[in-house]
Amino acid sequence: MHAVVLAGGYATRLWPITKNRPKMFLPIGETTVVDRVLSDLEADDRIEDVYVSTNERFAADFREHLSESGFDKPRLSIEETTEEDEKFGVVGALAQLVEREGIDGEDLLVVAGDNLISFDMGAFIDRFQTHGSTTIAAYDVGSLEKATEYGVVELDGDRVVSFEEKPADPASTLVSIACYAFPAEDIRFEAYLDGDNNPDEPGWFVQWLVENSEVHAYPFEGAWFDIGTPESYLEAVAWELDGESRIADSATVESAEIGGNVHVAEGATVTDSTLERSIVFRNTTISGCELRDSIIDRDTHLENLDLGGALIGAHTKIANGE
């Protein structure tokens, strides 16, 4: 069985934090979003190769990251895009990857590299192998309004009887997340695209499969975060920190009030400041500031500011409100 980790997005809603880095490299506690996924795949003997699907713009970043990671299975598979408007869509990119890497004819696990998922990936693969049919992970978002943003699932037992991508009037709050296992016979991306179907979200492909094949679900409880916005990223960090703060050993914190769900990274300095539910990246200096719900990128210098919901890009200097 092969695996594909989807890591080709440009994360424009998190700019400037992700303008020059893949959002999959954002820290969650002591690791990164994508390394949580890669660690699970590395540990499962049923997974042979892991193809990290990214774009030309971030290829060098991923190449360096993987070379330093210690993982054996991941290899890069690069789609020929450098900007958001050049993207092929996820299904289009998957079709190209399967052809490019010559991996048709074997079962395939596809998972998003920007999702924090609390379930055991091995248990998900167990369920897939039990049924032998396409299996999707499903999560109850608890809100019909939220459900409109995802593929909505209706089940008979654990068999999917209805799947509707981004419905205006969802029938339930159970949604498909970006974790799918396909048997070899269902890797029909080209046939799907030849039918002039939507190439963007993989949910459209799953909806098509439900109408043309058998699909099962793996409902799970616990945590799931689709990290695409500042709010969802801060929520994921808060889940990891569980109300506590995390200050790196090499960070300096003096005369400061550090509240809950605050992460101060390596080499950062925080003095005479108050921080709540915020992230301070490495080698950043915060002095005389009040920060709430904010993300402050690396090598930044902030003085005497009161910020709420701020995203401050790397190498920024703002003093006295200027």
N, C-alpha and C positions, 0 to 999 in steps of 0.2 A: 504494500500500500504506500502510495506517495502522499505528500502533503504540500499544499500551497498556502503560504502566508501572504495575505493581501496587504501590500505596503506601498501602494502607488499614488496615494492621494496627496494633495498639496495643502490641505488644512487651512484654507484661507480664513476661516472664522476664528482661528487662533493666532492670526498675524498680529503683531510682529514676532511673537514668540516662536512661531513655526515657519517664518518666512525663509530662514536659512538652515533649518534642521527638520528632519522628518518628525512628525508628532509622535511616532512610535518610540522615539528616544526620550520622551519626556519622563522624568523620574517619578516613580511611585514607590515611596519608601526607599529601600536600599537598592532597588533594581529599576528597570525600565518597563514600559508597557509591553514592548515586543519581546523582551527577554523572558517574561513570564510565559508567553506562548511558546517560545522556542525551547524553554526548559522542559515543558510538558512533552513536547514532541520528541525531544532528545531522549527522554527517559523511557519511551514506549518502543519496545522492540519490533512492533508490527509496522512502524513507520520506517521506510527505507531512506528516502531522500526528502528533504524539505526545501522547496523552491520558494525563495523570498522574492515576490513579484514587486518590483519597484520601477521607477522611471529614471531616465537618463540624468535628470537634475540631481537626484539624491543617490545615484549609484555609487559614487566614490565614498560617500558617508557610510553607506551600508557595507561596502567592501572593507573599510577600515574597522567598522564596528564588529563585523563578524570575525575578522582576523584576530581581534583581541578578545573575543568572547569565550573561547575554549570549547565551543560547540563543534561537533564533527559533521552533523548532517546538513546544515543549511548551505545552500548555494544560491547565488544571485541569478535571477532571470529578469532581464531588463526590457521594458517596453520603450519604444522610441518616441517618448514625449518629454517635453521640458516645461510645459505650461498647462494650466488647468483646461484651457479651451482646446487642447490637442488630444485629450484623453479619449480612449476608445470605448469607455464604459467598462464596468467590471466584467460583464459576460464577454464582451469583445476581447478584453485583455486575457481572460481565461482561455478563450478559444485559441488565441495566438500562442499563449504559453504552452498549451497541450501540443500544438503542432511544432513549435520551436524546440521543445525539449523531448519530443517523441515519447510522451508518457500515456498515450491512449492505450486501452487494453488492460489497464489495471485500475483497482479501486483508488479513489481520490478523496482526501480530506481537504476542505477549503475553510480557512479561518481568517478572520480579520486581525491584522497585527495591531490595531488600535482599540481593541475591546479588552476590558478587564473582566474576566469570567471566573467565578469562584468555584465552578464545578470541576471535578476530576476528568480530564480529557480521556483518560483510559476507560472510565465508565461510559462515556459517550461512544467510544469506539466499540466497546462491548455490546451496547444496544444496537448499533449499526450491524455488527456481525451476527447478532441474534436474528434480526429480520432479513438481512441480506438485500434490503432495498434502501433507496435514498432516505437518509435520516437527517432531520433538522433539529437544532436546539431551540427550545421555546421557553419564553419567560413571560410571566404575568406582570405587566407594567402598572396595573391597578387603576388605570385611567383611560376612558374612551378617547379623550382628547390626545393623550400621548400615543395611543394606538394608531391614530391616523398617520403617524410618521413612519410606520413600519408595515411589514407584511403580517396581516392578521390571520390567525389559524383557528380552525374549528376541528375538533377531534371526535372520533368514535373510538373509545379506548385510547390507544396511542396512534391510531391510524388517522392521517390527515384527510378529512373529507371535503374541506373547503380552505382555500388560501386566496387572500385578496391583498394585493400590494397597495399600501397607502390609501385605504378606502376613506371616503368622506364620511361614511356612516358605518363604523366598524361594528361587527356582530359580537365581538368579545374583546377582552383586554389581553388575551394571550397572543404574543407576537413572536415571529421568527427573528432570531438574532443571527449575526454573521458567522455561523459555524455549521457546516454542512458536510455530510459524508455521502459520496456518490459511488454506487457500484459501477464497474467498467461499462456496463450496457447503458447506463444513464448519462454518460459523459457525452452528451449530444449537443454541445454548444453550437457547432456549425449548423446542424439541422434546425436548431431553434432560430439562429440568426438568418438562415436562408428563408425562413418563413416571415421575414420582415418584422420580427419581434423586437421589443425594447432591449437595447444592448447595455443599458446602464446598470441598474441594481440587480444583484443575483436573485432577489425575491421574485422578479418577473419570470426568471427561468424556472424557479421552484413552482410558481403558479402554473406555468405551462406543463411541468412534470406531473403535477397533481391531476391535470386533465388527461395526461397521456401515459401515466405509469402509476406505480404504487409508492406512496411516501409515508413515512412514519415520523413521529416527533419524540423528542427527548425533553419533556418539561422538567425544569429545575427551579429550585428556590435558592435563596442566598443572594449573592451580589452579582450585578452585571452593570457595567458602565460603558456606554458607547462614547468614547472620548473624542468629541468633535467640536466642542465649545469650551470656553473658559469655565463655565458653570459645571459642565460634566467632568472636566479635569479636576477641578477643586473638590467635587463630590467624591471622586475616586480616591484622591489623596486623603480626604477626611475619613473615608471608610478604612483605608490602610492604617491611618494614625489612631483611629478609634478614640478621638477626643483628646489625645495627648499631643505633645509637641516633640519634634525630633531635631536635635541640634548636632551637627557633625562635630567630631572630636577636634577637627582643625579649625572650626569656626570660633569666632570671638563674640561673646554677648556680654555687654556691661551696661549697668543702669538701665535695663530694659524690662518691659513687661511682655512676656511671651505667653499668649493665650493658647487655647486649644486648636488642634489641627493646623499647626504651623510647622513648616519644614525649613530649616536654615542649613544650606548645603556647605560643602567643603570650602574653606578659605574665606567665607563670608564674614563680615563684621557688622554687628548691630549694636549701636550705642544710643542711649537716651531716647529710646523709641518704644512704641506700643504696637504689637503685631497680633492680629486675629485672623485665623483661617486664610493664611497666605503662604506663598512659597517664595523663598529667596534663593536664587541659583548661586552657583559657586563664584567666589572672588568678587562678590558685590558688597558695597558699603552702604549701610543705612544709618543715618545720623539725624536725631531730632525729628523723627517721622512718626505718623500714625498710619498704619496700613490695615485695611480690612478687605477680605475677599480679593486679594491682588496677587498677580504673578509678576515677579521681577526677575528678568533674565540676567545672564552672567555678565561679570565685569562692568557693572552699572554702579553709579554713585548718586545717591539721593540725599538731600539735606533739607530739613525743615519743611516737610510736605505732609499734607493730610489727604490720603488717597483711599478711595473705596471703589472696588471693582476695576482696578487699573491693570492694564497690560503694558509693561515697560520693556522695550526691546533691549537687546544686548548692546553693551558699550555706550549706554546713554548716561549723560550727566545732567542732572537737574538740581539746582541749589536755590533756596530761598524763593521758590515758586517761579523762577525764571524759566 
